[in-house]
Amino acid sequence: EGGLLNTFVPTEIAMLLWALGRAGVKDDHFMRAVGLRLLRPGFLSGFNAHALSNTIWAFVVLEYRSPLLMSHFAEALLRPHFLSTFKPKEIACVAWAYATLGSKNPALMDGIAQWYFDTGLRSGLSGPQAVQLVWAFAALGVRHEALLAACKGHILQSLSLAALAPRDVALTVWAYGKLQVHDAALLQIIS
């Protein structure tokens, strides 16, 4: 309880977790201690968008599963106006993380979709980031018609510019197929 970790502020915890994630250092005891620190009332309110998205990413990469933490993260993400501070890379990372864990949180996915329409369209969302969003929604079985249609525009533009890697193309086809959205224009550009 009195360890050095307890003196770390949110950005320091996020940097530490990012470093562990990049290095692939997995230690369940340490992650449990971090989780307990993050669960302290009000602690997550000190995280900015970058720090929180990196923290969530690290928990996924380090394969530390905690439904309680994911729920706690979602509550922090959904505080008023917080998602509007996220950059496209950060929001795509959060969507990817929840989908990778299969952590369904309808309110969060609605919040991410709302981010797209409020912020994402003006923020320089890239084709690969749009693919990541569509993939995340499909992986969680969330069919958000407006988001799927809008992301398709980003994806089609990237396809016409040959800016998507073959893996992104495959993920796009899988996502729209899983959600049973047949899109002739998308398939025509790919062919």
N, C-alpha and C positions, 0 to 999 in steps of 0.2 A: 504493500500500500504506500510505502514511503519512497519508492524508487524514483529515479531520475525522470522517467516517463511522466510522472505526475506534475512535473514542473514545465513540461512542454506546452506551448500554446498551439492553437490549431494549425497554423502554417508549418510549424516545426514537425508536428505529427504527420502532416501530409507529405512533407519532404522526406521524412524517414520512411514512410510507407512506400513512396514512389521509388526510393533507392532500393528497398528490399524487393519490391516487385520487379524492377529492372534487373536486379542481380539474381532473382529467382530463389531468394532465401526464405524458406518456409519453416515457421516455428509456431505451432499451434498455441503453446503456452504464451508466447509473446503476443500473438494476435488476440488471444483472449484478454490479456491485460490491456491492450489497446482498445479493444471493444468495450471493456468496462469503463475506461476513461471517456470514450465517445458517448456512452449511455448516460453520463452524468447530466442531470437536468440543466438545460440551457447551453451546454458546451458546444453543440453543433452550430449554434447561432453565431459563433465567432469565426466560422469558416466562410471564405469567399467562394465564388463559383469554381475557380481553378483548383483550390485546395480540396473542396469537397468532391469534385469529379475525380481528381487523382486518388483520393482516399477510397472512394467506391471502386475505382479501377483496380487498386492494389488488393482489395479484399477478394476480388474475382480472380485476378492473376495468381494470387497466392493460395487460391482454392480454399479459402476459409469461409465456410457457409454459416450464416447466422440470419435466419428469417427475422429475428428480433431487431438486429442491426439494420437490415434492409428496410424494415418498416420505419425505424427511427430515421434513417437517411431520407426516406420518402417524405416524412413529416417535415424535415428541415428543408427539403427541396421545394415543398409546397407552401412555405411561408409566403405571405403576400409580397408580390413583385420580385421575389428572389430569382425565379427562373429567367426573368427578363435580363438579368445580368450575365447570363451564360453566353459564351461564344459558341459557334456551330460545333467546333471540335469537342467542347465540353459537354454539350447536350447530346451529341451523338455517342460519346463515351458512356454517359449515364444510361441512355437507352440500350446500348450494347450490353452493359453490365447487368441490367435487370433481365434482359432477354437471355443472356448466357446462363444466368442462374435459374431461369424459369420463374423468377419472382414476379408474380402478377400483382400489379397495383393499378387498378383502373383509374383512380384519381391522378396518379402520376402520369400515366400515359395520356390522359386528357390534358394534363398540364403541359406535357411535351408537345402535343399537337397544337395547343394554344400558343406555345412559344413560337412554333413554326410560323403561324399566321401573324403573330404580333411582332416578332423580332427576326425570325429566320429568313423571311423573304428579303429583308433589307441588310442582312448581316454577311452576305457573301457565302452562303452555304454552298459547298462544292458538290459535284456529282457523287463522289464516293461517300460523303457525309449523308447525302439524301438516300443513297443505297443502304447505309448503315441504319438509318431511321426506319426505312421500309422493312428491312430484314428484321429489326427488333420487334416491330409491330406484328409481323407475320409469325415470328418465332413464339410470340406470346399469344397468338391467335386473336389479335385485336384488329378488326377491320374498320378502320377510320376512313371512310370514303373520301372526305375532303382532303385529308393529308395524302392519301394514296394518289389522288389526281394531281395535287400540287407538286408532290415529289417527282411524279412522272415527268413533269416539265424539266426539272433539273437533270434528271437522268437522261431523257431524250437529247437534251442539249449536249450533255457530256458524251453520249454515244455518237452523236453526229460529228463531234470534234475529236473522236477517238481518244477521249480523255479518261475512259474507264478501263481498268485492267480486266482481263478475261474473268478473273475471280469475281469482280464486282458485277459483271454481266450475268454470270451464273447465279449469284446471290439475288439479283433483281428478278430473274426469271423464276427462281425458286419461290421468292417472297410473293410475287403476284399470283403464281400458280397455287401456292398453299392457301392464299386467301380467296382463291377461285375468281380472280379478276383476269379475264381474258382481254388482252390488249393487242390488237392487230398492229397498231402503229409501232409499238415497242418491238414486236417480233420482226416486223418488216425492216426496221432500221438495223437490227442485229444481223438479219440475213443479207 
